[in-house]
Amino acid sequence: MSNFDEFLEEQLCDPEFRNEYEALEPEFSIMQALIDARKSSGLTQKQLAERTGITQADISRLERGNGNPSLRTLQRLAAGMGKRMKIEFQTV
């Protein structure tokens, strides 16, 4: 286990921290899904930008979590990777 994992494990013992961390999970999931999809498509951010007309800087921001993409933007990114987007609601 890495030092970060150990630190995070300690922090998650604090209920207030845990609630805030869990509230961000959907954003983390979108960021990771975008990165994973792009990489599995064998594309760089620049190549994806060329295919979608979305700037490489904007794609980078989205992958770092510094943006709030619309569904339309996510659909354009998915199409640029030859994929389709699926949104799912889960029971908690």
N, C-alpha and C positions, 0 to 999 in steps of 0.2 A: 504494500500500500504506500502511496506517495505521501509526502508531507502535506500536500494540499488536501488529499483525501482524509487524512487524519484530522486536520484542522476543521474541515467541513463537518466531519462526524461529530466533533466536539461542539461546534456551533449549532448544529441541528438539535442538540439537547435543550436549547433555549426555545420554548414554545413560540415566543414572538418572532425570533429569527426563522424558525421552521415555517410559520405561517407566511411570512414574506417570501421566503425561498420557494415555497410551493405555489404561491400566487404567480410567480414568474415562469413556472414550468411550461405553460403553453407557448410563451415567446421563445424559450430555449428550444422547444420541440420544432418550431417552425424554422428557426435558424439552422438547427442541425439537419433537418430534413432537406433544406435548400442546399446546404453544403454537400451532403451525401448524394443527392440526386445529380448535382452538377458533376461531382467527381466520378460517379458511376457512369455518367454519360461521356466521360473522357474530355470534358471541356474546361478550359480556363475561364476565368471571369471575363476576360477580354473577348474570347470566342462567343460566350453566351451573350455578351453585350451586343456584338455584331449581329447575332441571330435575332435578337429581340428588340433592338432599338432602345434598350434601357442602358444608360451609361454604366461603364465598368465601376465608376465611383459609387453609383447608387447600389449596384449589386454587392459591392464590398460593404457598404453601410448596412444593408439588409443582413448579410452574413455575420456581421459583428453585433447585430441587435440594435443598431443606431437608426432604425427606421421603423415605420409602421406600414407595411405593405397592404395595399387594397387587394381584394380578391381578384380584381382584374389584373393587377400586376403579377400576382402569383400565377394566374392562368397563363399570362404571356411567358413567364419564366418556364413554366412546365412545358408549354408548347415548344419553346426554343430548345428544350432538352429532349424533345420527342416523347414526352410523358403527359399524363393527364393528372389533374389534381383531384384529391379525394378528401373531403372533410367528414369527420365522424364525431358523433356525440357518444360519450361513454357514461355508463352508470357509475356513480362514485360510491 
